[in-house]
Amino acid sequence: MDLKELESNWIKEFPTPLVIAGPCSAESEAQMLETAQRLKESGADVPVFRAGIWKPRTKPFGFEGVGVIGLNWLKKVKDEFGFKTATEVANAHHVYAALEADVDILWIGARSTVNPFTVQEIAVALKGTDKPVLVKNPVNPDLALWVGALERLLGQDVKNLGAIHRGFSSYQKTKYRNVPNWQIALDFKNQYPNIPMFVDPSHICGRRDLLKDITQEAFNVGYEGAMIESHPNPDAAWSDAAQQITPEVLADMLGSIQIRNSDISGFDEEMGKHRALISDIDFQLINLLSSRMKISEKIGTLKKQNNIAIFQPDRWKVITEYANQKATETGMSQEFIEKVFKAIHEESIEVQNNIMID
């Protein structure tokens, strides 16, 4: 069976969008039960309680989770408050322990998704399970690696699948902990519309003040769910304190988010007109870019004839300053304009490089 043929009907058993919430890490039984009780009392529509039992950390000697004892606390949350439960698994040992504890939903983290050997080990351990298994995008922006992880699970007859968009690592400093790179997730959603897509705003943002906006953006483009970290005392959390919110704040946030309707019937004619205009402008943009690259070819020829280096930092500085100025004048995002011009500049260098090599 191909991923595109898969019917992920498991999510229909839950309200839409499906919100999975709970602490980044299970720290104690009391902390888990308090979080669950406050989530219940807050009125937040959260049917699934999450907690990290094993915590992969960047550096050793830090808190790496309480281990299997935390699975007993998850059981108590389920028994006392009626939540379904979810946790991350990073190897076969984790899988066997989580299955034995009857955890309802499992997810594979970004650090695991990046390693096909690890994913294969997990997939074999999960062979034939009917529990939903969610796969976070790999830390690097690689759509094929993300899809490949789901294909490995499907190859072991794991059919209740979902994907989690948690952002991607970047060497550039941005306001996000992990840059969203929405286009990669949307490419995934476009290719596999039958696989539910969740947003993980906690790991995208890395700070609680941005959570609502990212969650709203995800629901604006049709995501089916969200995984959000919630802690009874976020500032005292043992891991990722800055990105966690209290159950009460979570309830308020979810109550203020708009869920969008994907049905455009009733105004499809007006929408069609706007889309036709966009298509026309896109065609003009492509023609303009083609003209620009032909000029780059001429510049590349001149540089080759005169033995001049392709990259000219002073010229690039002029281009970026001009682009930022025009972005401000037109009310557009400087970050967006900079991305566009960087892409154009990279292609221009490639064009000139080909001339140099020829």
C-alpha positions, 0 to 999 in steps of 0.5 A: 500500500502507498501512503497516498492510498492510506485512509487515516480515519482514526482522527475522526474519533476525536473532535476537530481540531484535535488538541494534544496537551500536557507538560514537556516532561513528566516530573512527578506524579503530583505534577502530572495529576495537577496538570490533568486536573487543571486541564479538565477544570479549565474547560479546554477541549483537550481529549489527549494528555501528553508528557515526555517520559524519555527526553533526548537532550542536546548535551549529556548530564542534563535531565533526560526524563524520569523513564518508565516510572512516568508511564504509571503516572500517565496511567493514573491520568487516564484512570482518574481524568479520562484522558487518552494519553500520548508520549514520545518513543525514540527506540524499541525499548521505549515502544515495548514499554509504552505499548505495555502501559497502553499509551494511546498515541505515540509519536516519533521525535525530530531527532529520531526522524532524521535517522532512518535506522532509528525509525526502522527499529521503532517501526519494527517494534510497532509492527501491526499496532492499531495505535495512532503513530505521529511523526515529527518532521526531521530537524533539517528541512528534508521532506523526503526524510519525513515522508520516508519515516512514515513509509517505514511505519506503513511497511510494518503495517502501521496504518493509523498515521499522522504528521507533526510540523514542529519547525526546522533548525536554522543557523540564522537567528530568528524570533523562532526556536525552529523556523516554521518553513511552512512550505515544506509542511504544506507540500507534505499536506498537498501530497498526502492530504489523507494524513492528518497534520498537527502543528507543534507551536511549542517547539516552533516558537520556543517562547509562549508569547508566540504560540497563539499566532502560530497555532492560528496560522496552522488552523488557517491552512487546514491543519487537523490538530495541535500539540501544545505543552502545558505545565502547572508552573511553567517557569519552574519546569525541568525542561523547555520552561519558556515555551510552556503555558498553564492549563488556564492560559491554554484554555483561553488561547484555544477559545480565542482561535478561529477554526476556518471552513475549507468549503468555498462554495457560495463565493467560488466565482469571486475567488476564481477571479482573484485566482485568475489575477494571481495566475496572470501576475505569476506568469509576469513574474516568471517572465521577469525572472527569465529576463533577469537571468539572461542579464546575469548570463551576460554579466557572467560572460563579462566576468569570465572574460575579465577573470572577475570573481562572481560574488561581489559583496558590495553589489549584494549589499546595494541590492539588499539595502534597496530591497529592504527600502522598497519593502518598507515603502510598499508595506511588505515584510522585509524578511519575505523580500530578503528571502526572495532576493536571496533565492534570486541571487543564489540562482544568479550565482548558479547561472554565472558559475555555469558560464565560468565552468563551461 
